[in-house]
């Protein structure tokens, strides 16, 4: 069967990963090894992938902030947002 054909190919292609070489400072590698030894990550690769996914989410959030900052405020949404407790420590009612 040719590569890229057959029922397994779409699932195989989605699950593929690429191996890359990355140079990191010794202290970063030591930290990664400590995290793996403590069971906080399955491997260095797992830890690196989690950190990069977190960075992707942060970048997406920054793009969202820029988009929201560029539009006119919506009075209804402003009222809703100001009524929400974002710190997790709601002040007692007076």
Biopython code that builds the backbone (N, CA, C, O; Angstrom):
import numpy as np
from Bio.PDB.StructureBuilder import StructureBuilder

atoms = [
    (1, "UNK", "N", (0.848, -1.172, 0.000)),
    (1, "UNK", "CA", (0.000, 0.000, 0.000)),
    (1, "UNK", "C", (0.896, 1.238, 0.000)),
    (1, "UNK", "O", (1.938, 1.239, 0.656)),
    (2, "UNK", "N", (0.517, 2.270, -0.709)),
    (2, "UNK", "CA", (1.294, 3.489, -0.792)),
    (2, "UNK", "C", (1.170, 4.304, 0.485)),
    (2, "UNK", "O", (0.142, 4.280, 1.162)),
    (3, "UNK", "N", (2.246, 5.030, 0.803)),
    (3, "UNK", "CA", (2.200, 5.894, 1.980)),
    (3, "UNK", "C", (1.117, 6.954, 1.777)),
    (3, "UNK", "O", (0.969, 7.497, 0.682)),
    (4, "UNK", "N", (0.370, 7.240, 2.828)),
    (4, "UNK", "CA", (-0.669, 8.258, 2.732)),
    (4, "UNK", "C", (-1.999, 7.713, 2.278)),
    (4, "UNK", "O", (-2.921, 8.480, 2.002)),
    (5, "UNK", "N", (-2.119, 6.397, 2.193)),
    (5, "UNK", "CA", (-3.390, 5.814, 1.788)),
    (5, "UNK", "C", (-3.807, 4.772, 2.808)),
    (5, "UNK", "O", (-3.003, 4.358, 3.643)),
    (6, "UNK", "N", (-5.039, 4.354, 2.746)),
    (6, "UNK", "CA", (-5.526, 3.309, 3.638)),
    (6, "UNK", "C", (-6.185, 3.876, 4.873)),
    (6, "UNK", "O", (-6.063, 5.069, 5.152)),
    (7, "UNK", "N", (-6.890, 3.025, 5.624)),
    (7, "UNK", "CA", (-7.683, 3.498, 6.757)),
    (7, "UNK", "C", (-6.855, 3.956, 7.955)),
    (7, "UNK", "O", (-7.358, 4.730, 8.770)),
    (8, "UNK", "N", (-5.622, 3.514, 8.092)),
    (8, "UNK", "CA", (-4.822, 3.867, 9.263)),
    (8, "UNK", "C", (-4.160, 5.225, 9.094)),
    (8, "UNK", "O", (-3.892, 5.901, 10.087)),
    (9, "UNK", "N", (-3.892, 5.636, 7.879)),
    (9, "UNK", "CA", (-3.097, 6.834, 7.625)),
    (9, "UNK", "C", (-3.615, 8.087, 8.329)),
    (9, "UNK", "O", (-2.808, 8.770, 8.960)),
    (10, "UNK", "N", (-4.906, 8.441, 8.267)),
    (10, "UNK", "CA", (-5.325, 9.689, 8.925)),
    (10, "UNK", "C", (-5.031, 9.686, 10.429)),
    (10, "UNK", "O", (-4.586, 10.698, 10.971)),
    (11, "UNK", "N", (-5.276, 8.562, 11.105)),
    (11, "UNK", "CA", (-5.002, 8.498, 12.549)),
    (11, "UNK", "C", (-3.504, 8.550, 12.811)),
    (11, "UNK", "O", (-3.063, 9.219, 13.746)),
    (12, "UNK", "N", (-2.732, 7.867, 12.015)),
    (12, "UNK", "CA", (-1.276, 7.839, 12.184)),
    (12, "UNK", "C", (-0.698, 9.232, 11.998)),
    (12, "UNK", "O", (0.161, 9.663, 12.768)),
    (13, "UNK", "N", (-1.164, 9.931, 10.983)),
    (13, "UNK", "CA", (-0.640, 11.259, 10.678)),
    (13, "UNK", "C", (-0.930, 12.234, 11.813)),
    (13, "UNK", "O", (-0.065, 13.039, 12.156)),
    (14, "UNK", "N", (-2.122, 12.185, 12.406)),
    (14, "UNK", "CA", (-2.472, 13.090, 13.499)),
    (14, "UNK", "C", (-1.624, 12.814, 14.743)),
    (14, "UNK", "O", (-1.297, 13.743, 15.481)),
    (15, "UNK", "N", (-1.274, 11.577, 14.977)),
    (15, "UNK", "CA", (-0.550, 11.208, 16.187)),
    (15, "UNK", "C", (0.965, 11.341, 16.037)),
    (15, "UNK", "O", (1.697, 11.179, 17.013)),
    (16, "UNK", "N", (1.430, 11.627, 14.856)),
    (16, "UNK", "CA", (2.869, 11.723, 14.619)),
    (16, "UNK", "C", (3.459, 12.887, 15.400)),
    (16, "UNK", "O", (2.795, 13.891, 15.655)),
    (17, "UNK", "N", (4.708, 12.727, 15.767)),
    (17, "UNK", "CA", (5.442, 13.816, 16.380)),
    (17, "UNK", "C", (6.791, 13.890, 15.687)),
    (17, "UNK", "O", (7.232, 12.939, 15.041)),
    (18, "UNK", "N", (7.430, 15.030, 15.834)),
    (18, "UNK", "CA", (8.750, 15.213, 15.243)),
    (18, "UNK", "C", (9.772, 15.270, 16.359)),
    (18, "UNK", "O", (9.540, 15.870, 17.408)),
    (19, "UNK", "N", (10.878, 14.650, 16.121)),
    (19, "UNK", "CA", (11.979, 14.706, 17.075)),
    (19, "UNK", "C", (12.888, 15.848, 16.667)),
    (19, "UNK", "O", (13.292, 15.953, 15.509)),
    (20, "UNK", "N", (13.207, 16.707, 17.630)),
    (20, "UNK", "CA", (14.100, 17.829, 17.357)),
    (20, "UNK", "C", (15.191, 17.856, 18.422)),
    (20, "UNK", "O", (15.033, 17.283, 19.500)),
    (21, "UNK", "N", (16.280, 18.515, 18.116)),
    (21, "UNK", "CA", (17.360, 18.698, 19.088)),
    (21, "UNK", "C", (17.311, 20.136, 19.579)),
    (21, "UNK", "O", (17.189, 21.071, 18.789)),
    (22, "UNK", "N", (17.407, 20.300, 20.891)),
    (22, "UNK", "CA", (17.342, 21.633, 21.496)),
    (22, "UNK", "C", (18.472, 21.753, 22.508)),
    (22, "UNK", "O", (18.693, 20.847, 23.311)),
    (23, "UNK", "N", (19.177, 22.863, 22.468)),
    (23, "UNK", "CA", (20.210, 23.118, 23.468)),
    (23, "UNK", "C", (19.584, 23.932, 24.596)),
    (23, "UNK", "O", (18.956, 24.964, 24.364)),
    (24, "UNK", "N", (19.769, 23.444, 25.825)),
    (24, "UNK", "CA", (19.234, 24.123, 26.996)),
    (24, "UNK", "C", (20.340, 24.289, 28.024)),
    (24, "UNK", "O", (21.259, 23.472, 28.088)),
    (25, "UNK", "N", (20.257, 25.340, 28.827)),
    (25, "UNK", "CA", (21.245, 25.515, 29.898)),
    (25, "UNK", "C", (21.186, 24.334, 30.875)),
    (25, "UNK", "O", (20.133, 23.728, 31.068)),
    (26, "UNK", "N", (22.322, 24.022, 31.481)),
    (26, "UNK", "CA", (22.405, 22.887, 32.406)),
    (26, "UNK", "C", (21.349, 22.962, 33.504)),
    (26, "UNK", "O", (20.742, 21.949, 33.851)),
    (27, "UNK", "N", (21.128, 24.156, 34.051)),
    (27, "UNK", "CA", (20.173, 24.270, 35.159)),
    (27, "UNK", "C", (18.743, 23.974, 34.715)),
    (27, "UNK", "O", (17.938, 23.493, 35.513)),
    (28, "UNK", "N", (18.421, 24.251, 33.469)),
    (28, "UNK", "CA", (17.086, 23.929, 32.958)),
    (28, "UNK", "C", (16.934, 22.413, 32.822)),
    (28, "UNK", "O", (15.899, 21.854, 33.186)),
    (29, "UNK", "N", (17.957, 21.759, 32.302)),
    (29, "UNK", "CA", (17.920, 20.305, 32.164)),
    (29, "UNK", "C", (17.852, 19.644, 33.540)),
    (29, "UNK", "O", (17.133, 18.662, 33.725)),
    (30, "UNK", "N", (18.598, 20.181, 34.503)),
    (30, "UNK", "CA", (18.541, 19.643, 35.867)),
    (30, "UNK", "C", (17.133, 19.784, 36.443)),
    (30, "UNK", "O", (16.624, 18.865, 37.085)),
    (31, "UNK", "N", (16.512, 20.932, 36.210)),
    (31, "UNK", "CA", (15.139, 21.138, 36.668)),
    (31, "UNK", "C", (14.197, 20.126, 36.015)),
    (31, "UNK", "O", (13.343, 19.544, 36.685)),
    (32, "UNK", "N", (14.353, 19.921, 34.723)),
    (32, "UNK", "CA", (13.516, 18.954, 34.015)),
    (32, "UNK", "C", (13.691, 17.556, 34.605)),
    (32, "UNK", "O", (12.716, 16.837, 34.820)),
    (33, "UNK", "N", (14.939, 17.182, 34.863)),
    (33, "UNK", "CA", (15.211, 15.864, 35.437)),
    (33, "UNK", "C", (14.593, 15.724, 36.833)),
    (33, "UNK", "O", (14.085, 14.660, 37.184)),
    (34, "UNK", "N", (14.638, 16.794, 37.621)),
    (34, "UNK", "CA", (14.009, 16.772, 38.942)),
    (34, "UNK", "C", (12.490, 16.589, 38.829)),
    (34, "UNK", "O", (11.889, 15.837, 39.596)),
    (35, "UNK", "N", (11.883, 17.278, 37.872)),
    (35, "UNK", "CA", (10.431, 17.167, 37.668)),
    (35, "UNK", "C", (10.049, 15.744, 37.253)),
    (35, "UNK", "O", (9.042, 15.205, 37.711)),
    (36, "UNK", "N", (10.857, 15.149, 36.389)),
    (36, "UNK", "CA", (10.597, 13.767, 35.962)),
    (36, "UNK", "C", (10.791, 12.812, 37.136)),
    (36, "UNK", "O", (9.968, 11.921, 37.345)),
    (37, "UNK", "N", (11.864, 12.984, 37.902)),
    (37, "UNK", "CA", (12.131, 12.112, 39.046)),
    (37, "UNK", "C", (11.036, 12.209, 40.098)),
    (37, "UNK", "O", (10.723, 11.224, 40.768)),
    (38, "UNK", "N", (10.449, 13.402, 40.243)),
    (38, "UNK", "CA", (9.390, 13.608, 41.228)),
    (38, "UNK", "C", (8.037, 13.107, 40.734)),
    (38, "UNK", "O", (7.066, 13.072, 41.490)),
    (39, "UNK", "N", (7.981, 12.721, 39.466)),
    (39, "UNK", "CA", (6.723, 12.229, 38.908)),
    (39, "UNK", "C", (5.819, 13.325, 38.391)),
    (39, "UNK", "O", (4.664, 13.064, 38.055)),
    (40, "UNK", "N", (6.322, 14.555, 38.320)),
    (40, "UNK", "CA", (5.516, 15.675, 37.818)),
    (40, "UNK", "C", (5.402, 15.678, 36.303)),
    (40, "UNK", "O", (4.543, 16.356, 35.740)),
    (41, "UNK", "N", (6.261, 14.925, 35.651)),
    (41, "UNK", "CA", (6.222, 14.793, 34.192)),
    (41, "UNK", "C", (6.698, 13.390, 33.843)),
    (41, "UNK", "O", (7.500, 12.799, 34.566)),
    (42, "UNK", "N", (6.198, 12.862, 32.729)),
    (42, "UNK", "CA", (6.595, 11.515, 32.312)),
    (42, "UNK", "C", (8.009, 11.484, 31.753)),
    (42, "UNK", "O", (8.721, 10.488, 31.882)),
    (43, "UNK", "N", (8.403, 12.588, 31.131)),
    (43, "UNK", "CA", (9.716, 12.647, 30.494)),
    (43, "UNK", "C", (10.087, 14.101, 30.256)),
    (43, "UNK", "O", (9.270, 15.003, 30.440)),
    (44, "UNK", "N", (11.329, 14.315, 29.845)),
    (44, "UNK", "CA", (11.736, 15.672, 29.463)),
    (44, "UNK", "C", (10.871, 16.177, 28.322)),
    (44, "UNK", "O", (10.439, 17.330, 28.312)),
    (45, "UNK", "N", (10.623, 15.294, 27.359)),
    (45, "UNK", "CA", (9.816, 15.690, 26.200)),
    (45, "UNK", "C", (8.405, 16.084, 26.630)),
    (45, "UNK", "O", (7.849, 17.060, 26.124)),
    (46, "UNK", "N", (7.826, 15.328, 27.562)),
    (46, "UNK", "CA", (6.491, 15.650, 28.069)),
    (46, "UNK", "C", (6.494, 17.019, 28.726)),
    (46, "UNK", "O", (5.595, 17.826, 28.486)),
    (47, "UNK", "N", (7.486, 17.284, 29.544)),
    (47, "UNK", "CA", (7.578, 18.567, 30.231)),
    (47, "UNK", "C", (7.750, 19.709, 29.237)),
    (47, "UNK", "O", (7.103, 20.748, 29.368)),
    (48, "UNK", "N", (8.611, 19.526, 28.251)),
    (48, "UNK", "CA", (8.822, 20.561, 27.234)),
    (48, "UNK", "C", (7.546, 20.802, 26.434)),
    (48, "UNK", "O", (7.204, 21.951, 26.155)),
    (49, "UNK", "N", (6.844, 19.746, 26.063)),
    (49, "UNK", "CA", (5.602, 19.901, 25.299)),
    (49, "UNK", "C", (4.549, 20.634, 26.120)),
    (49, "UNK", "O", (3.841, 21.494, 25.595)),
    (50, "UNK", "N", (4.438, 20.296, 27.419)),
    (50, "UNK", "CA", (3.473, 20.986, 28.279)),
    (50, "UNK", "C", (3.806, 22.472, 28.387)),
    (50, "UNK", "O", (2.913, 23.317, 28.324)),
    (51, "UNK", "N", (5.082, 22.788, 28.549)),
    (51, "UNK", "CA", (5.494, 24.186, 28.660)),
    (51, "UNK", "C", (5.199, 24.946, 27.369)),
    (51, "UNK", "O", (4.771, 26.100, 27.407)),
    (52, "UNK", "N", (5.425, 24.305, 26.239)),
    (52, "UNK", "CA", (5.170, 24.975, 24.961)),
    (52, "UNK", "C", (3.677, 25.141, 24.708)),
    (52, "UNK", "O", (3.259, 26.153, 24.146)),
    (53, "UNK", "N", (2.863, 24.160, 25.116)),
    (53, "UNK", "CA", (1.403, 24.327, 24.984)),
    (53, "UNK", "C", (0.924, 25.477, 25.867)),
    (53, "UNK", "O", (0.048, 26.246, 25.471)),
    (54, "UNK", "N", (1.504, 25.590, 27.069)),
    (54, "UNK", "CA", (1.156, 26.704, 27.956)),
    (54, "UNK", "C", (1.519, 28.030, 27.298)),
    (54, "UNK", "O", (0.757, 28.993, 27.378)),
    (55, "UNK", "N", (2.678, 28.083, 26.651)),
    (55, "UNK", "CA", (3.104, 29.295, 25.959)),
    (55, "UNK", "C", (2.170, 29.610, 24.782)),
    (55, "UNK", "O", (1.876, 30.777, 24.519)),
    (56, "UNK", "N", (1.708, 28.581, 24.081)),
    (56, "UNK", "CA", (0.740, 28.794, 22.999)),
    (56, "UNK", "C", (-0.528, 29.436, 23.540)),
    (56, "UNK", "O", (-1.057, 30.374, 22.944)),
    (57, "UNK", "N", (-1.022, 28.925, 24.685)),
    (57, "UNK", "CA", (-2.240, 29.494, 25.282)),
    (57, "UNK", "C", (-2.007, 30.938, 25.713)),
    (57, "UNK", "O", (-2.888, 31.783, 25.555)),
    (58, "UNK", "N", (-0.824, 31.225, 26.258)),
    (58, "UNK", "CA", (-0.508, 32.594, 26.678)),
    (58, "UNK", "C", (-0.491, 33.540, 25.482)),
    (58, "UNK", "O", (-1.030, 34.645, 25.543)),
    (59, "UNK", "N", (0.128, 33.095, 24.404)),
    (59, "UNK", "CA", (0.159, 33.925, 23.185)),
    (59, "UNK", "C", (-1.249, 34.164, 22.637)),
    (59, "UNK", "O", (-1.570, 35.271, 22.205)),
    (60, "UNK", "N", (-2.085, 33.129, 22.655)),
    (60, "UNK", "CA", (-3.473, 33.283, 22.194)),
    (60, "UNK", "C", (-4.207, 34.284, 23.074)),
    (60, "UNK", "O", (-4.977, 35.102, 22.570)),
    (61, "UNK", "N", (-3.979, 34.231, 24.378)),
    (61, "UNK", "CA", (-4.625, 35.173, 25.303)),
    (61, "UNK", "C", (-4.160, 36.597, 25.024)),
    (61, "UNK", "O", (-4.962, 37.530, 25.070)),
    (62, "UNK", "N", (-2.878, 36.771, 24.736)),
    (62, "UNK", "CA", (-2.373, 38.110, 24.407)),
    (62, "UNK", "C", (-3.006, 38.636, 23.123)),
    (62, "UNK", "O", (-3.319, 39.823, 23.026)),
    (63, "UNK", "N", (-3.195, 37.760, 22.139)),
    (63, "UNK", "CA", (-3.874, 38.180, 20.906)),
    (63, "UNK", "C", (-5.314, 38.592, 21.209)),
    (63, "UNK", "O", (-5.810, 39.584, 20.676)),
    (64, "UNK", "N", (-5.981, 37.819, 22.071)),
    (64, "UNK", "CA", (-7.356, 38.154, 22.452)),
    (64, "UNK", "C", (-7.413, 39.507, 23.146)),
    (64, "UNK", "O", (-8.305, 40.310, 22.875)),
    (65, "UNK", "N", (-6.467, 39.758, 24.037)),
    (65, "UNK", "CA", (-6.421, 41.043, 24.747)),
    (65, "UNK", "C", (-6.248, 42.181, 23.751)),
    (65, "UNK", "O", (-6.912, 43.211, 23.865)),
    (66, "UNK", "N", (-5.365, 42.005, 22.779)),
    (66, "UNK", "CA", (-5.138, 43.051, 21.779)),
    (66, "UNK", "C", (-6.401, 43.307, 20.966)),
    (66, "UNK", "O", (-6.724, 44.455, 20.659)),
    (67, "UNK", "N", (-7.113, 42.244, 20.619)),
    (67, "UNK", "CA", (-8.361, 42.401, 19.862)),
    (67, "UNK", "C", (-9.392, 43.145, 20.698)),
    (67, "UNK", "O", (-10.042, 44.073, 20.217)),
    (68, "UNK", "N", (-9.538, 42.733, 21.950)),
    (68, "UNK", "CA", (-10.526, 43.375, 22.825)),
    (68, "UNK", "C", (-10.164, 44.821, 23.129)),
    (68, "UNK", "O", (-11.051, 45.664, 23.266)),
    (69, "UNK", "N", (-8.875, 45.118, 23.236)),
    (69, "UNK", "CA", (-8.451, 46.493, 23.503)),
    (69, "UNK", "C", (-8.728, 47.410, 22.317)),
    (69, "UNK", "O", (-8.861, 48.622, 22.488)),
    (70, "UNK", "N", (-8.815, 46.847, 21.128)),
    (70, "UNK", "CA", (-9.006, 47.653, 19.920)),
    (70, "UNK", "C", (-10.476, 47.947, 19.630)),
    (70, "UNK", "O", (-10.771, 48.754, 18.748)),
    (71, "UNK", "N", (-11.393, 47.323, 20.339)),
    (71, "UNK", "CA", (-12.815, 47.550, 20.070)),
    (71, "UNK", "C", (-13.418, 48.461, 21.130)),
    (71, "UNK", "O", (-12.891, 48.602, 22.233)),
    (72, "UNK", "N", (-14.536, 49.073, 20.764)),
    (72, "UNK", "CA", (-15.254, 49.948, 21.687)),
    (72, "UNK", "C", (-15.828, 49.115, 22.827)),
    (72, "UNK", "O", (-16.315, 48.008, 22.597)),
    (73, "UNK", "N", (-15.778, 49.629, 24.045)),
    (73, "UNK", "CA", (-16.354, 48.886, 25.167)),
    (73, "UNK", "C", (-17.868, 48.727, 25.017)),
    (73, "UNK", "O", (-18.544, 49.620, 24.505)),
    (74, "UNK", "N", (-18.379, 47.619, 25.453)),
    (74, "UNK", "CA", (-19.809, 47.347, 25.457)),
    (74, "UNK", "C", (-20.305, 47.588, 26.880)),
    (74, "UNK", "O", (-19.888, 46.885, 27.801)),
    (75, "UNK", "N", (-21.189, 48.570, 27.077)),
    (75, "UNK", "CA", (-21.636, 48.893, 28.436)),
    (75, "UNK", "C", (-22.227, 47.696, 29.179)),
    (75, "UNK", "O", (-22.027, 47.562, 30.386)),
    (76, "UNK", "N", (-22.948, 46.830, 28.479)),
    (76, "UNK", "CA", (-23.525, 45.656, 29.135)),
    (76, "UNK", "C", (-22.432, 44.718, 29.629)),
    (76, "UNK", "O", (-22.517, 44.187, 30.737)),
    (77, "UNK", "N", (-21.414, 44.514, 28.813)),
    (77, "UNK", "CA", (-20.323, 43.632, 29.216)),
    (77, "UNK", "C", (-19.481, 44.267, 30.314)),
    (77, "UNK", "O", (-18.979, 43.560, 31.187)),
    (78, "UNK", "N", (-19.318, 45.579, 30.288)),
    (78, "UNK", "CA", (-18.569, 46.263, 31.334)),
    (78, "UNK", "C", (-19.241, 46.060, 32.690)),
    (78, "UNK", "O", (-18.567, 45.807, 33.689)),
    (79, "UNK", "N", (-20.569, 46.170, 32.723)),
    (79, "UNK", "CA", (-21.306, 45.956, 33.966)),
    (79, "UNK", "C", (-21.128, 44.519, 34.452)),
    (79, "UNK", "O", (-20.896, 44.282, 35.637)),
    (80, "UNK", "N", (-21.236, 43.572, 33.535)),
    (80, "UNK", "CA", (-21.068, 42.167, 33.896)),
    (80, "UNK", "C", (-19.658, 41.910, 34.424)),
    (80, "UNK", "O", (-19.484, 41.265, 35.458)),
    (81, "UNK", "N", (-18.667, 42.412, 33.719)),
    (81, "UNK", "CA", (-17.275, 42.185, 34.117)),
    (81, "UNK", "C", (-16.972, 42.810, 35.468)),
    (81, "UNK", "O", (-16.271, 42.213, 36.286)),
    (82, "UNK", "N", (-17.492, 44.000, 35.708)),
    (82, "UNK", "CA", (-17.194, 44.665, 36.981)),
    (82, "UNK", "C", (-17.884, 43.980, 38.150)),
    (82, "UNK", "O", (-17.470, 44.150, 39.296)),
    (83, "UNK", "N", (-18.926, 43.211, 37.879)),
    (83, "UNK", "CA", (-19.633, 42.527, 38.964)),
    (83, "UNK", "C", (-18.986, 41.192, 39.328)),
    (83, "UNK", "O", (-19.359, 40.578, 40.327)),
    (84, "UNK", "N", (-18.031, 40.742, 38.538)),
    (84, "UNK", "CA", (-17.385, 39.460, 38.781)),
    (84, "UNK", "C", (-16.170, 39.629, 39.669)),
    (84, "UNK", "O", (-15.411, 40.586, 39.518)),
    (85, "UNK", "N", (-15.982, 38.698, 40.597)),
    (85, "UNK", "CA", (-14.827, 38.702, 41.478)),
    (85, "UNK", "C", (-13.714, 37.916, 40.797)),
    (85, "UNK", "O", (-13.834, 36.703, 40.625)),
    (86, "UNK", "N", (-12.637, 38.585, 40.410)),
    (86, "UNK", "CA", (-11.553, 37.909, 39.696)),
    (86, "UNK", "C", (-10.438, 37.469, 40.627)),
    (86, "UNK", "O", (-9.514, 36.782, 40.191)),
    (87, "UNK", "N", (-10.497, 37.843, 41.892)),
    (87, "UNK", "CA", (-9.414, 37.494, 42.805)),
    (87, "UNK", "C", (-9.696, 36.218, 43.582)),
    (87, "UNK", "O", (-8.785, 35.625, 44.160)),
    (88, "UNK", "N", (-10.967, 35.790, 43.597)),
    (88, "UNK", "CA", (-11.327, 34.609, 44.366)),
    (88, "UNK", "C", (-11.559, 34.910, 45.831)),
    (88, "UNK", "O", (-11.802, 34.002, 46.625)),
    (89, "UNK", "N", (-11.484, 36.189, 46.197)),
    (89, "UNK", "CA", (-11.733, 36.585, 47.582)),
    (89, "UNK", "C", (-12.764, 37.693, 47.605)),
    (89, "UNK", "O", (-12.426, 38.872, 47.711)),
    (90, "UNK", "N", (-14.015, 37.306, 47.504)),
    (90, "UNK", "CA", (-15.098, 38.286, 47.482)),
    (90, "UNK", "C", (-15.184, 38.968, 48.849)),
    (90, "UNK", "O", (-15.118, 38.311, 49.887)),
    (91, "UNK", "N", (-15.332, 40.294, 48.833)),
    (91, "UNK", "CA", (-15.462, 41.053, 50.074)),
    (91, "UNK", "C", (-16.799, 40.736, 50.734)),
    (91, "UNK", "O", (-17.793, 40.523, 50.040)),
    (92, "UNK", "N", (-16.836, 40.703, 52.040)),
    (92, "UNK", "CA", (-18.103, 40.425, 52.730)),
    (92, "UNK", "C", (-19.115, 41.518, 52.448)),
    (92, "UNK", "O", (-18.750, 42.681, 52.280)),
    (93, "UNK", "N", (-20.389, 41.145, 52.395)),
    (93, "UNK", "CA", (-21.451, 42.125, 52.187)),
    (93, "UNK", "C", (-21.568, 43.013, 53.408)),
    (93, "UNK", "O", (-21.417, 42.555, 54.541)),
    (94, "UNK", "N", (-21.838, 44.294, 53.168)),
    (94, "UNK", "CA", (-21.969, 45.232, 54.290)),
    (94, "UNK", "C", (-23.363, 45.249, 54.828)),
    (94, "UNK", "O", (-23.651, 45.982, 55.774)),
]
sb = StructureBuilder()
sb.init_structure("model")
sb.init_model(0)
sb.init_chain("A")
sb.init_seg("    ")
for serial, (resi, resn, name, xyz) in enumerate(atoms, 1):
    if name == "N":
        sb.init_residue(resn, " ", resi, " ")
    sb.init_atom(name, np.array(xyz, "f"), 0.0, 1.0, " ", f" {name:<3s}", serial, name[0])
structure = sb.get_structure()
